[in-house]
Amino acid sequence: MVIDLLVVAGATAGVALVVMTVTALVARTRDRVAVVDVAWGLVLVLMALAAAVVATVLGAGTLWRSWLVAVLVAVWGLRLAWHIRRRAQGAGEDPRYEEMLGGTLAEVGLGVAVREVFAVQGVAAWFIALPVTLGAVVEVAWWPVVLAGALIWGVGLLFEAVGDAQLAAYRRRPRDERPKVLDTGLWRYSRHPNYFGDACVWWGLWLSAGLASGWQLGLGTLLGPVAMTYFLAFATGARLLERSMMRRPGYAEYAARTSMFIPLPPRSRGSTGASGASRTHR
């Protein structure tokens, strides 16, 4: 089994390397680092599929679970890539990347972008995907945990997709006709319901692919969903986005009454009123 684990780990590392190299070249052509946001979902899909293929070729693991998990990752990742690609059409560079790099891609150079963004995201994707990729070549120990993980994955995908759809509908409304803040639907209970859903997806996948393979693999891959949740809530996700959002009129009042990440009943509005700022995503 150790050989199988090494083979699948090497194969998925190669996938991450190829995808992020191609993404860096596309970014140089388009002078836009934010193309990596589309590649993020795609690289995780390709790694999950590669792991399932390796498991099939080696005759390792529980194949129905390997392919089930690969399909779950594919549904999540392709939807995310499509959503981000559609939203980004005609847009310029994401200000978060300019802040992270200290300038535009043309100003800092591709080498800096590779070191600070593409290489980091490639390694992060490989690490976060370990429950999925390693679990593909390990037998299922507890099949009910696979089903529980799929259920949590479904809840997460619902939060992410519905949150994205509500935000897109809000942004399509003319500025003079829409409220200054989106605080209805899922956005009434969380300032980042889509990020919360993303985290649930990967906790569900960890259950189905990691913990369902036994406590050893579950414990050994626990940092995967922990890292994903950290990135979404505190690193490149919600916390970084809020640095700019807090500067917009009224957003602080919205933040004062609304949970940042985990959906919770809103706190009393008090004197905050319903005003706020328009939201962006990812």
CORVENBEL-V219833 format. One record per helix or strand of 2 or more residues. SS is the DSSP state (~ for helix, > for strand). FROM is the first residue (numbers start at 0). LEN is the number of residues. Records with the same first field share a line. If there is no record, write none. Layout:
SS: FROM-LEN, FROM-LEN
This chain:
~: 1-29, 32-26, 62-26, 94-7, 104-4, 109-19, 129-6, 142-30, 184-4, 192-21, 214-6, 221-12, 237-8, 250-7
